[in-house]
Amino acid sequence: MVIGGPKAAFFTDGRYTAQAKQEVKGCRIFISRKSALAAAAEWLAKNRRKLAARGQCRIGVEGEHLTLAERQRIAGILGSGFRLKPAPALVEQARMIKDEEEVDGLRQAEQLGSKLFDTVLKAIRPGVRETEVAAELEYAARRAGVDGMSFETIIASGDRSALPHGRASQATIPASGFVVCDFGVILAGYCSDMTRTVHVGRAGNEARSLYQAVREAQQAAVDAVRPGASVGEVDQAARKLLQKKGFGRYFSHSTGHGVGLEIHELPRLAARQPEVLELGMVITIEPGAYIPGKWGVRIEDMVVVTQTGCENLSGVSKELIEI
């Protein structure tokens, strides 16, 4: 898409002719036999004089979504008459604050995703492959009417639970140990995200201590969410609790992130991040502790920032479940 002055132009190819006419509003639509990117660059080059008259020979590009090869290709088509400049994250910033309709869409997605946790619990058994558990979940999600999964399902059992992004593998569920279950769905375009960690077999005191520490850290971070709080404060609330419990060095990622039409949006809940929480932001709270070669625990909810704090959209118990 090219945006400049009072008008905007949308470029696509013949595969999306009908879809573009149905979905694109407020733009002139161009259907090209070439790639959309090349077509947009050629259109700019063709209209250079008209654009130059309005001082528009500087082209802002979204560096987060443009590869180096694509940038070089655009520059080659445009020639020396244009300057490519990094554009600020205007869309990403605007999408941090959700209106009531967007919050409701995210709430419905998260509630549907939460209901699917029962399917996960029924599927987890010693000797069952992690991919089988993921398959049962994803099949149930499709039957429930979702657009798709919002990211690749994480089912990480035994020592693999110490991998923060341990996507479902051919490994089998052990007779005893933690299983991290991190999944989300896309419903009517909106993403959900939830993590629960269960224990196969009876959990010993050491396992219970780790789980309880993560649960308390997650609650401390949830309690820190309020309008005006910095994202660093929320992150620090979780880290301070885990540090106190002796697990601080095992928390290896940020405390959370924004969710919306994409699974990872601004803001990022981590130290030294600039954002301050505002009414209508929807974020995840997901501290974890991962002891390499042994086990790991993560607990995650989606919350929306409200006037008095936050509303938890997940609604799934965080008590330790033993299977």
C-alpha positions in Angstrom: 0.0 0.0 0.0 1.2 3.5 -0.8 -0.1 6.3 1.4 0.5 10.0 0.5 -1.5 13.2 0.7 -5.3 12.8 0.6 -5.3 9.5 -1.3 -3.9 6.0 -0.9 -3.2 3.2 -3.4 -3.5 -0.5 -2.8 -1.5 -2.9 -4.9 -2.0 -6.7 -5.3 -2.1 -9.4 -8.0 -4.9 -11.2 -9.8 -5.3 -13.9 -7.1 -6.9 -11.2 -4.8 -9.0 -9.2 -7.2 -12.3 -10.2 -5.7 -11.1 -10.1 -2.1 -9.5 -6.7 -2.5 -12.8 -5.3 -3.9 -14.7 -6.7 -0.9 -12.2 -5.8 1.8 -10.2 -2.7 0.8 -11.9 0.6 1.6 -10.8 4.2 0.9 -8.1 3.2 -1.6 -7.6 3.0 -5.3 -7.0 -0.6 -6.1 -4.4 -1.7 -8.6 -4.3 -5.3 -9.8 -0.8 -6.1 -11.3 0.7 -9.1 -13.0 3.9 -8.4 -11.2 4.6 -8.5 -7.5 2.7 -5.9 -5.5 5.9 -4.4 -4.2 7.3 -3.9 -7.7 4.0 -2.5 -9.0 3.9 0.0 -6.2 7.5 1.1 -6.9 6.8 1.5 -10.6 3.7 3.5 -9.9 5.7 5.9 -7.7 8.4 6.2 -10.4 5.8 6.9 -13.0 4.2 9.6 -10.9 7.5 11.2 -9.7 6.9 14.7 -11.1 3.4 14.9 -9.6 4.7 13.7 -6.3 7.7 16.0 -6.4 5.4 19.0 -6.8 4.0 18.1 -3.4 7.4 17.4 -1.9 6.8 13.7 -1.7 10.0 12.2 -3.1 11.0 10.9 0.3 9.4 7.4 0.7 8.9 6.1 4.2 9.3 2.3 4.5 8.4 0.0 7.4 11.8 -1.6 8.2 10.2 -4.2 10.5 8.4 -5.7 7.6 10.8 -5.2 4.7 13.8 -7.4 3.8 17.1 -6.0 2.6 16.6 -7.7 -0.8 13.1 -6.0 -1.1 14.5 -2.6 -0.2 17.3 -2.9 -2.8 14.7 -3.9 -5.4 12.5 -0.9 -4.6 15.5 1.4 -4.7 16.5 0.0 -8.1 13.1 0.7 -9.6 12.7 4.1 -8.1 16.1 5.4 -9.1 17.9 8.4 -7.7 14.9 10.6 -7.7 13.6 9.1 -4.4 15.0 8.7 -1.0 13.9 5.7 1.2 13.6 6.7 4.8 12.6 4.5 7.9 9.0 5.3 8.8 8.0 5.5 12.4 5.8 2.7 13.8 2.6 4.7 13.5 0.3 1.7 12.8 1.9 -0.4 15.6 1.6 2.5 18.1 -2.1 3.2 17.2 -2.9 -0.5 17.6 -1.7 -0.6 21.2 -5.0 0.9 22.3 -8.1 -1.3 21.6 -11.6 0.1 21.5 -14.6 -1.8 23.0 -15.3 -3.8 19.9 -11.7 -4.9 19.6 -11.5 -5.9 23.3 -14.7 -7.9 22.9 -13.2 -9.7 19.9 -10.1 -10.5 21.9 -12.2 -11.6 24.9 -14.2 -14.0 22.7 -11.0 -15.5 21.2 -9.4 -15.9 24.6 -12.5 -17.5 26.1 -12.8 -20.0 23.3 -9.1 -20.8 23.6 -9.5 -21.3 27.3 -12.3 -23.8 26.8 -9.9 -25.9 24.6 -7.7 -26.5 27.6 -10.0 -29.4 28.6 -9.1 -31.1 25.3 -5.4 -30.7 26.2 -5.9 -32.2 29.6 -7.7 -35.3 28.2 -4.9 -35.8 25.6 -1.9 -35.6 27.9 -0.9 -39.2 29.0 2.4 -40.9 29.5 3.7 -42.3 26.2 1.6 -40.0 24.0 3.7 -37.9 21.6 3.6 -34.1 22.1 2.5 -33.7 18.5 -0.5 -35.9 19.2 -1.6 -33.6 22.0 -1.2 -30.6 19.7 -3.1 -32.3 17.0 -6.1 -33.0 19.3 -6.1 -29.4 20.4 -5.9 -28.0 16.9 -8.6 -30.3 15.6 -10.9 -29.3 18.4 -10.1 -25.6 17.7 -11.1 -26.0 14.0 -14.3 -27.8 14.9 -15.1 -24.9 17.3 -14.9 -22.5 14.4 -11.5 -20.7 14.7 -9.7 -19.2 11.7 -6.5 -21.0 12.7 -4.0 -21.1 15.5 -2.3 -17.8 16.4 1.1 -19.5 16.6 2.7 -22.9 16.5 1.4 -24.9 19.5 3.9 -25.4 22.3 3.6 -28.7 24.1 6.9 -29.3 25.9 7.2 -32.1 28.4 9.8 -33.5 30.8 13.2 -31.9 30.3 11.8 -30.1 27.2 9.6 -28.0 29.4 12.8 -26.1 30.1 12.7 -24.8 26.5 10.6 -21.5 26.6 9.6 -22.1 23.0 9.5 -25.9 23.0 7.1 -26.5 20.1 5.4 -29.9 20.0 7.8 -32.6 18.9 7.9 -36.3 18.5 9.0 -36.7 22.1 6.6 -38.7 24.2 5.1 -37.5 27.5 7.1 -39.0 30.4 5.7 -40.9 33.3 6.5 -38.0 35.6 7.3 -34.3 35.1 6.0 -30.9 33.9 4.2 -30.3 30.6 4.1 -26.7 29.4 1.0 -26.0 27.2 1.1 -22.7 25.3 -1.4 -22.1 22.6 -3.7 -19.6 21.0 -6.4 -19.3 18.4 -7.5 -16.8 15.8 -11.2 -16.0 16.0 -12.7 -13.5 13.6 -9.3 -12.1 13.1 -8.3 -11.7 16.7 -5.7 -13.7 18.5 -5.6 -15.4 21.9 -2.7 -16.6 24.0 -2.6 -18.7 27.1 -0.2 -21.0 28.9 -0.7 -23.5 31.6 1.8 -26.0 33.0 0.6 -29.3 34.4 2.4 -32.2 36.1 2.2 -35.8 35.0 2.2 -38.0 38.1 2.4 -36.7 41.7 4.5 -33.6 42.0 7.2 -33.6 44.7 8.1 -30.7 47.0 10.7 -29.3 44.6 8.3 -29.3 41.7 5.6 -27.7 43.8 8.0 -25.0 45.0 8.9 -24.0 41.5 5.3 -24.0 40.3 4.2 -21.9 43.3 7.0 -19.4 42.7 5.9 -18.9 39.1 2.3 -18.6 40.1 3.0 -16.0 42.7 5.2 -14.1 40.2 2.5 -14.1 37.6 0.0 -12.8 40.1 2.4 -10.1 41.3 2.7 -8.9 37.7 -1.1 -9.0 37.2 -1.5 -7.0 40.3 0.9 -4.4 39.0 -1.1 -3.7 35.8 -2.9 -0.4 35.9 -3.2 2.8 33.8 -0.1 4.9 34.2 2.2 2.0 35.3 5.3 1.5 33.1 5.8 -1.8 31.4 9.1 -2.1 33.3 7.2 -2.0 36.6 5.1 -4.9 35.6 8.1 -6.8 34.4 10.0 -6.0 37.6 7.1 -7.2 39.8 7.5 -10.7 38.4 11.3 -10.7 38.4 11.4 -9.5 42.0 9.2 -12.3 43.2 11.2 -15.0 41.4 14.4 -13.6 42.6 13.1 -13.7 46.2 12.2 -17.4 45.7 15.6 -18.2 44.3 14.6 -18.7 40.7 15.4 -15.2 39.2 18.2 -16.4 37.1 15.9 -18.9 35.4 13.5 -16.3 34.0 15.0 -15.8 30.5 12.4 -13.7 28.6 10.2 -10.7 28.9 7.1 -10.8 31.1 4.6 -10.2 28.2 3.5 -8.5 25.1 0.5 -6.9 23.4 -2.0 -9.0 21.5 -4.5 -8.0 18.8 -4.8 -8.8 15.1 -1.3 -10.2 15.5 0.0 -12.5 18.3 2.9 -10.2 19.1 2.1 -6.5 19.2 3.3 -3.5 21.2 3.9 -2.9 24.0 6.6 -5.3 25.1 6.7 -5.8 28.9 10.4 -5.7 29.7 12.9 -3.5 31.4 14.0 -0.3 29.7 11.0 -0.2 27.4 9.4 3.2 27.0 5.7 2.5 27.0 3.3 3.3 29.9 0.1 1.2 30.2 -3.1 2.9 29.1 -6.7 2.1 29.3 -7.7 -0.4 26.5 -4.3 -2.1 26.1 -4.5 -5.9 25.9 -1.4 -7.7 27.1 -0.1 -11.1 28.2 1.4 -11.7 31.6 3.6 -14.8 31.3 6.6 -15.2 33.6 8.4 -18.5 33.7 11.3 -20.3 35.2 13.3 -22.8 33.2 16.0 -25.0 34.7 18.1 -26.5 31.8 18.0 -30.2 31.5 15.5 -30.6 34.2 12.1 -28.8 33.9 10.3 -25.5 33.4 7.1 -23.8 34.3 5.2 -20.9 32.7 1.8 -19.5 33.5 0.2 -17.0 31.2 -3.0 -15.0 31.0 -4.3 -12.2 28.6 -5.5 -9.1 30.5 -7.1 -5.8 29.4 -6.1 -2.6 31.2 -9.1 -1.1 33.0 -9.6 2.0 35.1 -9.1 0.1 38.3 -6.4 -2.3 37.2 -7.1 -5.1 34.7 -9.6 -7.7 33.6 -8.3 -11.3 33.2 -9.7 -12.6 30.0 -8.5 -16.2 30.5 -10.7 -17.5 33.4 -8.8 -20.8 33.7 -7.7 -22.0 37.2 -4.0 -21.7 37.9 -4.0 -24.4 40.6 -1.4 -27.1 39.9 -3.0 -29.9 38.0 -1.6 -33.4 38.4 -2.6 -35.9 35.7 
